[in-house]
Amino acid sequence: MNPIELFFGLLLVAVAIALVAKRLDQPYPIALVLGGLALSLLPGVPRFQLDPNFVFLLFLPPILGEAAYFTSWRDFWRYRRSILLLAFGLVTATSAGVAAVCVYLIPGMNWATGFALGAIVSPPDAAAATSITRGLRLPRRIVQILEGESLVNDASGLVIYRFAVAAVVTGVFSWTNAGLTLLWVALGGAGLGVALALLYVRLYPLLKDPEVEIISTFFLTYSAYFIAEAMHASGVLATVAAGLILGWHAPTLFSAQTRIRATAVWQTAIFVINALVFFLIGLQLPHIWSSVQGLPINRLALWSALVIGAVILIRLAWIFPGAYLPRLLSRRIRETESKPPWQWVMVTGWTGLRGVVSLAAALALPLDFPQRDLILLLSFAVILATLLFQGLTLRTLICWLRVNDDGSSEAELLKARLHAVERVVEHLSRSDQAAPAPVLERVRGFHEDRLAVLRAQLSEEIGAEAQKNPTAFNTLAEQRLWWELARVEREAVLDLRRRHVIGDEALHQIQNELDLLEARLVPR
């Protein structure tokens, strides 16, 4: 079997496992890891070693770009303190804590190699966090913090990793050089991503071809990562910054048809990438295990348990003070922010799932790196423990703590729809409408009924059912009127987003409904 046949065979198996897991309403990343482990233990299955370049250069940019595109600017800024405390503070604390465990409890480990291992296992995985939490109906505050953390923590973890590896290889470490390098890596990467995205926004009107437009969004994601890495800046932050800028401009940049087609392409691509990535994690077991067979199993088990325990406990020990200590120190925070229930904090602390970035960073260590095989095994143990143990118990923990969706997303969506329909009804009440009177009366009646239903839903009246879009358009005049009203409704929702009244979650949902409506219309 040649490599191409092997690749597509693995992809077929991975997609099949993911589809079964989704049909059974189970987190498909966990099912894929278990499937890869099971397949790797079968006799005759070829050994497959994951190339780190596949992750950093092929898989990571679209995963980060897609997550950043759908991130709400308003919510990211609202919870920025919590996100940055986790993405930078917790990553640093975990790296230091794991390094201390290695130095004092694992023979032969020094601080440099310990920090390298800590940096590898410190950042939770973006794909694992989003794919597992999106189906659990968590409060929006938890989801936004977890997704915001997973967007930027890879950058901080990889920076520490780079310094630790350099310290081991060269034997030299300078705090001054490290500080200056960190500033360039962070600010240079983010600035480059913003610049490339703004350039893309300016050049986009020149494309004028749906297929090229969709491909160009992938090109933006990859180019942001590649150029930043070539300039020794953070490719992660560059990709995230480019995705955030593109997500902000997308509602006015893309047409309805382009958004519909691009959404289908991107969702399929991200699903295939995630399926293949988590499946490949499970397939790494034989390669990793064969590299440490000279060490006693009981010692390996003990050391793995120590590192796993440190990773989980440090996150829990960090997240509770991080949630409540700023409230004690700042009166402004107490007055402007609601106090998070301890159950919410506990769920956030338990959702520290590691994934393919940690494995790729471990595999990318130089072949002559001290205790490379042991670091690889410990990294794999942390990934498995967090994905399987924490991932499989997360739903049980949420039910036990009775953490439910607070309904804020639905309430915000309802208010946005109500505001948009009110603007439509106001537009229809003007006397300068060019549509025939029967058409105007029929469309006005539809939207007035829709407005009544939305007001009833806002008042939580029983029996109020959501109003669906019309099933048919009788005349070309009616079609033109609906096209104009869709534009009015879209502008009303975009105005709410610009004024930070709603987040991008509500915007994307209403925008998708309007895109589907416009796709049925033929403008003249």
C-alpha positions as CSV (number, residue, x, y, z in Angstrom):
1,M,0.0,0.0,0.0
2,N,1.5,3.3,-1.1
3,P,1.3,6.4,1.1
4,I,-1.5,8.0,-0.9
5,E,-3.7,4.8,-0.6
6,L,-2.8,4.7,3.1
7,F,-3.8,8.3,3.6
8,F,-7.2,8.0,2.0
9,G,-7.8,4.7,3.7
10,L,-7.2,6.4,7.1
11,L,-9.3,9.3,6.1
12,L,-12.2,7.0,5.1
13,V,-12.0,5.2,8.5
14,A,-11.8,8.4,10.4
15,V,-14.8,10.0,8.7
16,A,-16.8,6.8,9.3
17,I,-16.0,6.8,13.0
18,A,-16.8,10.5,13.3
19,L,-20.2,10.1,11.6
20,V,-21.2,7.2,13.9
21,A,-20.2,9.2,16.9
22,K,-22.2,12.2,15.8
23,R,-25.2,10.0,15.1
24,L,-24.9,8.6,18.7
25,D,-24.6,12.2,20.0
26,Q,-21.1,11.5,21.4
27,P,-18.0,13.8,21.2
28,Y,-16.4,12.6,17.9
29,P,-12.8,13.6,18.9
30,I,-12.9,11.1,21.7
31,A,-14.4,8.4,19.5
32,L,-11.7,9.1,16.9
33,V,-8.8,8.8,19.4
34,L,-10.2,5.5,20.7
35,G,-10.7,4.3,17.1
36,G,-7.1,5.2,16.2
37,L,-5.8,3.4,19.3
38,A,-7.8,0.3,18.5
39,L,-6.7,0.3,14.9
40,S,-3.0,0.8,15.9
41,L,-3.2,-2.4,18.0
42,L,-4.4,-4.6,15.2
43,P,-1.8,-6.9,13.7
44,G,-0.7,-6.0,10.2
45,V,-1.7,-2.3,10.4
46,P,1.2,-0.2,9.0
47,R,2.9,2.2,11.4
48,F,2.1,5.8,10.7
49,Q,4.2,8.5,12.2
50,L,2.7,12.0,12.4
51,D,4.8,14.6,10.7
52,P,4.8,17.8,12.8
53,N,4.8,19.9,9.7
54,F,1.4,18.4,8.8
55,V,-0.1,19.9,11.9
56,F,1.7,23.3,12.0
57,L,1.5,24.0,8.3
58,L,-1.5,22.1,7.0
59,F,-4.0,21.4,9.8
60,L,-3.5,24.3,12.3
61,P,-4.1,27.4,10.1
62,P,-7.7,26.5,8.9
63,I,-8.7,25.3,12.4
64,L,-7.6,28.5,14.0
65,G,-9.0,30.7,11.1
66,E,-12.4,29.1,11.3
67,A,-12.6,29.4,15.1
68,A,-11.5,33.1,14.9
69,Y,-14.0,33.9,12.1
70,F,-17.0,32.9,14.3
71,T,-15.6,34.5,17.4
72,S,-17.6,37.4,18.7
73,W,-15.6,40.6,19.0
74,R,-17.9,41.9,21.7
75,D,-17.8,38.8,23.9
76,F,-14.0,38.3,23.4
77,W,-13.4,41.9,24.6
78,R,-16.0,41.5,27.4
79,Y,-14.2,38.5,28.8
80,R,-10.7,39.5,27.8
81,R,-9.4,39.4,31.4
82,S,-10.5,35.8,32.0
83,I,-9.3,34.8,28.5
84,L,-5.8,36.4,28.9
85,L,-5.4,35.1,32.4
86,L,-6.0,31.6,31.0
87,A,-4.2,31.9,27.7
88,F,-1.0,33.5,29.1
89,G,-1.0,33.3,32.9
90,L,-2.2,29.7,33.2
91,V,0.0,28.5,30.3
92,T,3.0,30.0,32.0
93,A,2.0,28.6,35.4
94,T,1.4,25.1,34.0
95,S,4.7,25.2,32.2
96,A,6.5,26.1,35.4
97,G,4.5,23.6,37.5
98,V,5.2,20.7,35.2
99,A,8.9,21.7,35.0
100,A,9.1,21.6,38.8
101,V,7.4,18.2,38.9
102,C,9.9,16.9,36.4
103,V,13.0,18.4,38.1
104,Y,12.1,17.1,41.6
105,L,10.4,13.8,40.8
106,I,11.8,12.5,37.5
107,P,15.5,11.5,37.6
108,G,17.6,13.2,34.9
109,M,15.2,16.1,34.1
110,N,16.5,19.6,34.4
111,W,14.6,22.9,34.3
112,A,15.1,23.5,30.5
113,T,13.8,20.1,29.5
114,G,11.0,20.3,32.1
115,F,9.9,23.7,30.7
116,A,9.9,22.2,27.2
117,L,7.5,19.4,28.4
118,G,5.5,22.0,30.3
119,A,5.2,24.2,27.3
120,I,4.1,21.2,25.2
121,V,1.2,20.1,27.4
122,S,0.1,23.5,28.8
123,P,-2.2,24.9,26.0
124,P,-5.6,23.2,25.6
125,D,-6.5,22.4,22.1
126,A,-8.8,24.6,20.0
127,A,-10.4,21.8,18.0
128,A,-11.1,19.6,21.0
129,A,-12.6,22.5,23.1
130,T,-14.9,23.8,20.4
131,S,-16.0,20.4,19.0
132,I,-16.8,19.0,22.5
133,T,-18.4,22.0,24.2
134,R,-20.6,23.2,21.2
135,G,-23.1,20.4,21.7
136,L,-23.4,20.7,25.5
137,R,-25.6,23.9,25.7
138,L,-23.3,25.6,28.2
139,P,-23.8,29.2,29.3
140,R,-22.5,31.6,26.7
141,R,-20.0,33.0,29.2
142,I,-18.3,29.6,29.6
143,V,-18.2,28.9,25.8
144,Q,-16.8,32.3,24.9
145,I,-14.1,32.1,27.5
146,L,-13.1,28.6,26.5
147,E,-13.1,29.4,22.8
148,G,-11.2,32.7,23.3
149,E,-8.6,30.9,25.5
150,S,-8.1,28.2,22.8
151,L,-7.5,30.8,20.1
152,V,-4.5,32.5,21.7
153,N,-3.0,30.0,24.2
154,D,-1.2,28.1,21.5
155,A,0.9,31.2,20.8
156,S,2.0,31.6,24.4
157,G,2.7,27.8,24.8
158,L,4.8,27.7,21.6
159,V,6.8,30.8,22.6
160,I,7.8,29.1,25.9
161,Y,8.5,25.9,24.0
162,R,10.8,27.8,21.5
163,F,12.7,29.4,24.4
164,A,13.1,26.1,26.3
165,V,14.3,24.2,23.3
166,A,16.8,26.9,22.4
167,A,18.1,26.9,26.0
168,V,18.7,23.2,25.8
169,V,20.3,23.2,22.4
170,T,22.5,26.2,22.8
171,G,22.9,26.2,26.6
172,V,22.3,29.9,26.7
173,F,19.2,31.8,28.0
174,S,18.8,35.6,28.2
175,W,15.8,37.2,29.9
176,T,16.3,40.4,27.9
177,N,16.4,38.6,24.5
178,A,13.4,36.5,25.6
179,G,11.4,39.6,26.5
180,L,12.2,41.3,23.2
181,T,11.5,38.2,21.3
182,L,8.2,37.7,23.0
183,L,7.1,41.3,22.1
184,W,8.0,40.7,18.4
185,V,6.4,37.3,18.3
186,A,3.1,38.5,19.8
187,L,2.8,42.1,18.4
188,G,4.4,41.3,15.1
189,G,2.2,38.2,14.5
190,A,-1.0,40.0,15.4
191,G,-0.1,43.1,13.4
192,L,0.8,41.1,10.4
193,G,-2.5,39.2,10.5
194,V,-4.5,42.4,10.8
195,A,-2.6,44.0,7.9
196,L,-3.1,40.9,5.6
197,A,-6.8,40.7,6.4
198,L,-7.3,44.5,5.7
199,L,-5.4,44.1,2.4
200,Y,-7.7,41.2,1.6
201,V,-10.8,43.2,2.3
202,R,-9.5,46.0,-0.1
203,L,-8.7,43.5,-2.9
204,Y,-11.7,41.2,-2.5
205,P,-14.0,43.2,-4.9
206,L,-11.5,42.4,-7.7
207,L,-12.1,38.6,-7.5
208,K,-15.7,38.4,-8.8
209,D,-15.8,34.6,-9.0
210,P,-17.4,32.4,-6.4
211,E,-14.9,29.6,-6.5
212,V,-12.0,32.0,-6.4
213,E,-13.6,33.9,-3.5
214,I,-13.9,30.8,-1.4
215,I,-10.4,29.6,-2.2
216,S,-9.1,33.0,-1.3
217,T,-10.3,32.7,2.2
218,F,-8.2,29.6,2.7
219,F,-5.3,31.4,1.1
220,L,-5.6,34.2,3.6
221,T,-5.5,31.8,6.5
222,Y,-2.4,29.9,5.2
223,S,-0.6,33.0,4.1
224,A,-1.0,34.7,7.4
225,Y,0.5,31.7,9.2
226,F,3.3,31.1,6.7
227,I,4.5,34.7,6.4
228,A,4.4,35.3,10.2
229,E,6.4,32.1,10.8
230,A,8.9,33.1,8.1
231,M,9.4,36.4,9.9
232,H,9.8,34.6,13.2
233,A,6.6,36.0,14.6
234,S,3.6,34.0,15.8
235,G,1.8,32.3,13.0
236,V,-1.0,31.4,15.5
237,L,-1.7,35.0,16.4
238,A,-1.4,36.1,12.8
239,T,-4.0,33.5,11.7
240,V,-6.3,34.4,14.6
241,A,-6.0,38.2,14.0
242,A,-6.8,37.6,10.2
243,G,-9.8,35.5,11.1
244,L,-11.2,38.1,13.5
245,I,-10.8,40.9,11.0
246,L,-12.4,38.8,8.2
247,G,-15.2,37.8,10.5
248,W,-16.0,41.4,11.2
249,H,-16.1,42.5,7.6
250,A,-17.7,39.3,6.1
251,P,-21.4,40.4,6.5
252,T,-20.8,43.4,4.2
253,L,-18.0,41.9,2.1
254,F,-19.5,38.6,0.9
255,S,-22.7,38.0,-1.0
256,A,-25.4,35.7,0.3
257,Q,-24.6,33.1,-2.3
258,T,-20.9,33.2,-1.5
259,R,-21.5,32.9,2.2
260,I,-23.8,29.9,1.7
261,R,-21.3,28.1,-0.5
262,A,-18.3,29.1,1.6
263,T,-20.0,27.9,4.8
264,A,-20.6,24.5,3.3
265,V,-17.0,24.2,2.0
266,W,-15.4,25.4,5.3
267,Q,-17.6,23.2,7.5
268,T,-16.7,20.1,5.4
269,A,-13.0,21.0,5.4
270,I,-12.9,21.6,9.2
271,F,-14.8,18.4,9.9
272,V,-12.4,16.3,7.7
273,I,-9.3,18.0,9.2
274,N,-10.5,17.4,12.8
275,A,-11.5,13.8,12.0
276,L,-8.1,13.0,10.5
277,V,-6.2,14.9,13.3
278,F,-7.8,13.1,16.2
279,F,-7.6,9.7,14.4
280,L,-3.9,10.2,13.8
281,I,-3.4,11.0,17.6
282,G,-4.6,7.5,18.4
283,L,-2.4,5.9,15.7
284,Q,0.8,7.3,17.3
285,L,0.7,4.8,20.2
286,P,2.9,2.0,18.6
287,H,5.6,4.5,17.6
288,I,5.6,6.3,20.9
289,W,5.6,3.1,23.0
290,S,8.4,1.5,21.0
291,S,10.7,4.4,21.7
292,V,10.5,3.9,25.6
293,Q,10.4,0.2,25.9
294,G,13.8,0.2,27.8
295,L,12.2,1.9,30.8
296,P,10.2,0.1,33.5
297,I,6.5,0.2,33.0
298,N,5.8,1.1,36.7
299,R,8.1,4.1,36.5
300,L,6.5,5.3,33.3
301,A,3.0,4.9,34.8
302,L,4.1,6.9,37.9
303,W,5.7,9.7,35.9
304,S,2.7,9.9,33.6
305,A,0.3,10.1,36.5
306,L,2.4,12.8,38.1
307,V,2.5,15.0,35.0
308,I,-1.2,14.4,34.3
309,G,-2.1,15.3,37.9
310,A,0.0,18.4,37.7
311,V,-1.7,19.6,34.5
312,I,-5.2,19.0,35.8
313,L,-4.7,20.3,39.3
314,I,-2.7,23.4,38.3
315,R,-5.6,24.5,36.0
316,L,-8.2,24.0,38.8
317,A,-5.9,25.8,41.4
318,W,-5.5,28.7,39.0
319,I,-9.0,29.1,37.7
320,F,-10.8,29.7,41.0
321,P,-8.6,32.6,42.2
322,G,-8.5,33.9,38.7
323,A,-12.3,34.1,38.7
324,Y,-12.9,35.6,42.2
325,L,-9.7,37.4,43.3
326,P,-10.0,40.3,40.8
327,R,-13.6,40.9,42.1
328,L,-12.2,41.2,45.6
329,L,-9.5,43.7,44.5
330,S,-11.5,45.8,42.1
331,R,-14.7,47.7,43.0
332,R,-15.3,48.4,39.3
333,I,-15.4,44.7,38.4
334,R,-17.9,44.0,41.2
335,E,-20.1,46.8,39.9
336,T,-19.9,45.9,36.2
337,E,-19.6,42.1,36.1
338,S,-21.9,39.5,37.5
339,K,-20.3,37.0,39.9
340,P,-19.8,33.6,38.1
341,P,-21.3,30.6,40.0
342,W,-18.7,28.2,41.3
343,Q,-20.2,25.5,39.2
344,W,-19.4,27.5,36.1
345,V,-15.8,28.0,37.2
346,M,-15.5,24.3,37.9
347,V,-16.7,23.3,34.4
348,T,-14.3,25.8,32.9
349,G,-11.5,24.3,34.9
350,W,-12.4,20.8,33.9
351,T,-12.4,21.7,30.1
352,G,-8.7,21.7,29.6
353,L,-8.5,19.1,26.8
354,R,-5.1,18.8,25.1
355,G,-4.8,17.7,21.4
356,V,-2.8,17.6,18.3
357,V,-0.8,20.8,18.8
358,S,0.8,19.3,22.0
359,L,1.6,16.0,20.1
360,A,3.1,17.9,17.1
361,A,5.2,20.1,19.4
362,A,6.6,17.0,21.1
363,L,7.3,15.3,17.8
364,A,9.0,18.4,16.5
365,L,11.7,18.2,19.2
366,P,15.2,17.7,17.8
367,L,16.2,14.0,17.5
368,D,19.1,14.6,19.9
369,F,17.0,16.4,22.5
370,P,17.7,15.1,26.0
371,Q,15.1,12.5,27.1
372,R,13.1,13.1,23.9
373,D,11.4,9.7,24.0
374,L,10.2,10.2,27.6
375,I,8.9,13.7,26.8
376,L,7.0,12.2,23.8
377,L,5.4,9.5,26.0
378,L,4.4,11.9,28.8
379,S,2.9,14.3,26.3
380,F,0.9,11.5,24.7
381,A,-0.3,10.4,28.2
382,V,-1.5,13.9,29.0
383,I,-3.4,14.1,25.7
384,L,-5.1,10.8,26.2
385,A,-5.9,11.5,29.9
386,T,-7.5,14.9,29.2
387,L,-9.3,13.8,26.1
388,L,-10.6,10.5,27.4
389,F,-10.9,11.1,31.2
390,Q,-12.0,14.7,31.2
391,G,-13.8,14.6,27.9
392,L,-15.9,11.6,28.8
393,T,-16.7,12.9,32.3
394,L,-17.5,16.4,31.2
395,R,-21.1,15.8,30.3
396,T,-21.7,13.9,33.6
397,L,-20.0,16.8,35.6
398,I,-22.2,19.4,33.8
399,C,-25.4,17.4,34.7
400,W,-24.2,16.8,38.3
401,L,-23.5,20.5,38.8
402,R,-26.7,21.4,37.0
403,V,-25.0,23.8,34.7
404,N,-27.5,24.7,32.1
405,D,-27.7,27.2,29.2
406,D,-28.6,30.6,30.8
407,G,-30.8,31.5,27.8
408,S,-28.8,34.7,27.2
409,S,-28.1,33.7,23.6
410,E,-31.7,32.9,22.8
411,A,-32.9,36.2,24.4
412,E,-30.4,38.2,22.5
413,L,-31.3,36.5,19.2
414,L,-35.0,37.1,19.9
415,K,-34.4,40.8,20.6
416,A,-32.3,41.2,17.5
417,R,-35.1,39.6,15.3
418,L,-37.7,41.8,17.0
419,H,-35.7,45.0,16.3
420,A,-35.1,43.9,12.6
421,V,-38.7,43.2,12.0
422,E,-39.8,46.5,13.5
423,R,-37.5,48.2,11.1
424,V,-39.1,46.3,8.2
425,V,-42.6,47.2,9.3
426,E,-41.6,50.8,9.6
427,H,-40.1,50.6,6.1
428,L,-43.3,49.1,4.7
429,S,-45.4,51.9,6.3
430,R,-43.8,54.6,4.2
431,S,-45.9,56.0,1.4
432,D,-43.2,55.9,-1.3
433,Q,-43.4,52.1,-1.9
434,A,-43.4,51.2,-5.6
435,A,-45.0,47.7,-5.1
436,P,-48.7,47.2,-6.1
437,A,-51.2,47.6,-3.2
438,P,-52.2,43.8,-3.1
439,V,-48.5,42.8,-2.9
440,L,-47.8,45.4,-0.2
441,E,-50.8,44.4,1.8
442,R,-49.8,40.7,1.7
443,V,-46.2,41.3,2.7
444,R,-47.1,43.8,5.4
445,G,-49.6,41.4,6.9
446,F,-46.9,38.6,7.0
447,H,-44.4,40.9,8.8
448,E,-47.0,42.2,11.2
449,D,-48.0,38.7,12.2
450,R,-44.3,37.9,12.5
451,L,-43.9,40.9,14.8
452,A,-46.8,39.8,17.0
453,V,-45.3,36.4,17.4
454,L,-41.9,37.7,18.3
455,R,-43.4,40.1,20.9
456,A,-45.4,37.2,22.3
457,Q,-42.2,35.1,22.5
458,L,-40.4,37.9,24.3
459,S,-43.2,38.1,26.8
460,E,-43.0,34.3,27.2
461,E,-46.6,33.8,26.1
462,I,-47.7,30.2,25.6
463,G,-48.6,29.1,22.1
464,A,-46.5,31.6,20.2
465,E,-44.8,29.7,17.3
466,A,-41.9,31.1,15.3
467,Q,-43.0,32.6,12.0
468,K,-41.3,30.9,9.0
469,N,-40.2,32.5,5.7
470,P,-42.8,32.5,2.9
471,T,-42.9,29.4,0.8
472,A,-43.6,31.1,-2.5
473,F,-43.5,34.5,-4.2
474,N,-46.4,35.1,-6.5
475,T,-45.1,37.9,-8.7
476,L,-41.8,39.6,-9.7
477,A,-43.0,42.7,-7.8
478,E,-43.3,40.7,-4.6
479,Q,-39.9,39.2,-5.2
480,R,-38.4,42.6,-5.6
481,L,-40.1,43.8,-2.4
482,W,-38.8,40.8,-0.4
483,W,-35.3,41.5,-1.7
484,E,-35.5,45.1,-0.5
485,L,-36.9,44.0,2.9
486,A,-34.1,41.5,3.4
487,R,-31.6,44.3,2.9
488,V,-33.5,46.4,5.5
489,E,-33.5,43.6,8.0
490,R,-29.8,42.8,7.4
491,E,-28.8,46.5,7.9
492,A,-30.8,46.6,11.1
493,V,-29.0,43.6,12.5
494,L,-25.6,44.8,11.4
495,D,-26.3,48.1,13.1
496,L,-26.9,46.2,16.4
497,R,-23.6,44.4,15.9
498,R,-21.8,47.7,15.2
499,R,-23.2,49.2,18.4
500,H,-22.2,46.0,20.4
501,V,-25.9,45.4,21.3
502,I,-25.6,41.8,20.0
503,G,-22.7,39.5,19.4
504,D,-21.6,37.6,16.3
505,E,-23.5,34.5,17.3
506,A,-26.9,36.1,16.9
507,L,-25.7,38.0,13.8
508,H,-24.5,34.8,12.0
509,Q,-27.8,33.0,12.8
510,I,-30.0,35.8,11.4
511,Q,-27.6,36.4,8.5
512,N,-27.8,32.7,7.5
513,E,-31.6,32.9,7.5
514,L,-31.5,36.0,5.3
515,D,-28.9,34.4,3.0
516,L,-31.2,31.4,2.4
517,L,-34.1,33.8,1.7
518,E,-32.1,35.8,-0.7
519,A,-30.9,32.6,-2.5
520,R,-34.5,32.0,-3.5
521,L,-34.9,35.4,-5.0
522,V,-33.8,36.6,-8.4
523,P,-33.1,40.3,-8.3
524,R,-33.9,42.5,-11.2
